[in-house]
Amino acid sequence: MRKIDLDNFKVARSETARHINRHIVLNLIRKHQPISRAGLARRSGMQRSTVSAITEQLITERWVIEGAFGNLPRGRKPLFLHLNAERSGIIGVDVQATTTKLAVASMDMQFLAQESMSTGSDPADFVARLSRRIQDLMRANPKDSYEGIGISLPGRIDVASQRMVFAPNLGWGEVDLKTPLEQAIGLPVELENAANACALAELWSGRHTEGVRNLVAVTVSEGIGVGMIMNGQLAQGSTGLAGEFGHVTLAPDGPLCKCGNRGCWEMLASNSAAVRFYAESASVRKGEIGSKSAMATLGFEDILRLVEQGDAKASKALDQMAHNLGKGIVMLVTGLSPDLVVVVGEVTRAWDRVGPIVAEVVKRQSFTHAATRILPTNPEEQPRLRGTIALVLQKHFGATFGA
Ligand SMILES: [Zn+2]
């Protein structure tokens, strides 16, 4: 049971109760559609009249539509209710260190359009370019309404100020993205750390989350982010910085990180780490690989390609990364005991090779791992972009309990 915070609570009014019931009905329709009013009353335990009043309001607001007749053996045939996924659009923006992806999605998380742009080093210029791109996207994909803009960032968002405060891989310093974007576009902007957004997306749409209340998402890209859903809620910590496991030192003598520490988990297990391992092993035998400038532009995609081609040094670099990924996941499994750890990022494309190494390290080093499943997300489903859509969706479908 959640402890009531006596310094920060709202007394339940009838309006609050109506709001909560509306959320419950909307969620039941979303989950069990097509569903009849009788089915809703049965599943919610509410009076039929209450369910009818709420569904009428949802139909008036076009959140819900009445569809095909139900097929009962005899008697009156009930009309079934569906979520009106076409009603509104959501804009999703996944900001990464070099490239930013934009998408338009419907309320059922289907992508309708996608594009990308360079991220750049100047946040003011970025906001100006992003505003224009979003406005162009909305014009090209007309809808009844747009519900909001979900933005995931490779950094942490201060809960109180909603400014991005910790993003060593972006190098932007403290930035307010929310205010200028909301002013330019006129839509609410939901900001979240990318790993938190991915954890929410798994909770909302993941295939493995039936009954899962404790879920950890690990995003592996230029850095490593961790998002935690504990007891069904996003764990943010007092200021929003919870989850920075990527900057916990695993090797005190390891390479210097942009955060100032040495040997952080992400210095040993991110995409950049695998590229560094490969470059180090390759530079030992000069002349065997391409020129220095070719090495400088080498990316993680190249490592994955070389592994596929059977390159021994690239395979060794990937294995080393996988081993270190496992070492950090041991920390999560032993310390948090989640039902599920999901891994997000390009590395999941090589999960046939990486997964067994991670599992072996966790098996060897964690004594509580038995119940925790460690699964890759499907890169085809674009989990990071889905996360941005989930940020807006949770405003509509998330629980809104006061106390
Ligand atoms: Zn660090």
Boltz pocket constraint, residues with backbone or C-beta under 6 A from the ligand:
constraints:
  - pocket:
      binder: B
      contacts: [[A, 246], [A, 247], [A, 248], [A, 257], [A, 258], [A, 259], [A, 260], [A, 261], [A, 264]]
      max_distance: 6.0
